[in-house]
Amino acid sequence: MGNSVEGLPYKNPGDADLARKAERDGVELVSDRLRKMMPECAFGELGTCCVMCYMGPCRIDPFGQGPRLGVCGATPDVIVARNFLRAATGGASSHAGHARELAILLLEIAEGRAPGYRIREEGKLLALAGKLGVPVDGRPVNAVAADVARKALEDFGRQDGQPMNWIRARASKTEYEKWERLGLIVSNPHNEIETAMHRTSMGNDADPLNLWVATLRMGMVDNFAGLMLATDLSDVIFGIPAPKVVSANYSVLKEGQVNIACHGHNPILASKVAEWADRLEKEAKEAGAERINVVGICCIGNELVMRYGVPYAGHEAQTELFLATGAIDAMVVDMQCIWPSLPAIAKCYKTRFITTVPFVKHPEAIHVDFRADRADEKAQEIVRHAIAAYRDRKSSGIRVQIPEASASLLTGISVESLVAVLSAVNREDPLKPVIDAVASGDIAGAVGVVGCPNPKLRDSAMTEKMVALLLRNNVLVVTTGCVNHILAQAGFLTGEATEKYAGPRLKKVLTAIGHAAGLGGPLPPVLHMGSCVDNSRIYDLLAALAGKLGVEISQLPVAGSAPEFITEKAISIGSFFLSAGILVHVAPAPRIFGSPFAVSVLTEKLPGINGGKALVAATPDGAAAGIMAHIREKRQALGLPQA
Ligand code: BF8
């Protein structure tokens, strides 16, 4: 494949500057803790450490040294499969919890119990209602919204074994039938989660194949009760994202302003904080600040930038560094990916660290019990904390250092807005230009590059280099999650990146689309589709493309990649894309290599059953080469010319 990208300048200079500042300030960072943890436990890495019962912990050495079975008799294949299923369950629980909160909020809005919120996208609500079989004609919007919310909540209490409403309504017919044949249609996400915990507890399921099928089913829970439900309802309540150009990186912080960093996932909290930051500007000015500046970190950064153009600060692995700037007055969090290290670091810089969710607390944090029915009151309380902290910062002489690192990105690519952009090229059939470009080979394929920034791989610039290689090979990239912060900071989400990184054929297509859409230059080669729950947008796009071509998603020349994954949520998302029959590349290595059975299921057996396949490669060249080989194979099977 060639085209090595060694030597290109990818490092964010702000990271190194702030790491030095943190060291001077006596603040320990993730990189320090990671170093102290080395070497990490090899049994854990292989997945053959079992802590399910108190006859253990047991660990199996795959090289034949020591015991071959756990004390209970569990084989390494069983131990690995159980551990992996539990990880997928952790991830799916997070996404289902996020989505269920939105369903409850929609019901509260419809019943007039959440006065701070409203329905912004009636069109999307009515379209969903139609798919769910909710009558719409002549009914008030709130009555329809209440029924849509009840349809969502019904899935979480369903005991009749019937398929989830959200799967019936939102899966394409082709994919639904495939999942039905494979026994992957789930009925109730909570039952599925309960059964997964039950079957993996000591003395239950000892059939590795049965356990791996349960993992694929957990992937279905993740998508239909988590990702897709969350995206659908967030769009209804907070708006469908539309394209916009926004600033990113450390320079979005402003020394003379009250800086509030939102961190976490659900727009229920952050949208209100952003609103009240504007409404309380007068109070900030009275405190001597120019204004209140809300910025987004991690996935809530994606949610806020996609819909409202809120400055796009940075990713998970930079959170501690953002605190080390000394410029953040309040860090406001809801749930997921909130490192326990943060409140103590915040304290060093007089940053008020504010938790808001009853099950995400920290002894050193300020807790504001944020509730949708009192959202305006609680958001004001949070913003006033930040204004008070600004006064403290100014009077206490905290040293502020904001690196000059800056970037901009085109964001807001929902399926709806992408179709609108493409209509500029073909009004009657907006997806046709993309399909034609894929058919001719101008676009070789597409890859969803998603997930987290893993400190183990950050120094190698794994994500940036892999993406540069894919682009040079005329592969279009779409992104969600924290990797988008990485790619935005490295300049990949601009028209200039098309000039710099895209292969000639991809460049030709993106330039034509960009000019037709009035962008005054090419469309970026990396399209930002949102937060981790917005992986559902990628699935919707693939389903639309497959539907137009009359093939299954598994036949498309596409792949998913989580090149630096960290969390269990990445595992549950990956499990869904395996269920959908897609190649899923991951790095670092998932904890499966202690089980020959797991490796054969994920790399040999599953591809023959539904097309899903795992690819493990921890170097940019290895990952890009594996993905390109897969894309070529799929093109050949469809009878398309090689790009
Ligand atoms: O859900 S990308 S580090 S913030 S897990 Fe977490 Fe990973 Fe970031 Fe979002 Ni997704």
Boltz pocket constraint, residues with backbone or C-beta under 6 A from the ligand:
constraints:
  - pocket:
      binder: B
      contacts: [[A, 264], [A, 265], [A, 298], [A, 299], [A, 300], [A, 316], [A, 336], [A, 337], [A, 450], [A, 451], [A, 452], [A, 453], [A, 480], [A, 481], [A, 482], [A, 483], [A, 532], [A, 533], [A, 566], [A, 567], [A, 569], [A, 570]]
      max_distance: 6.0
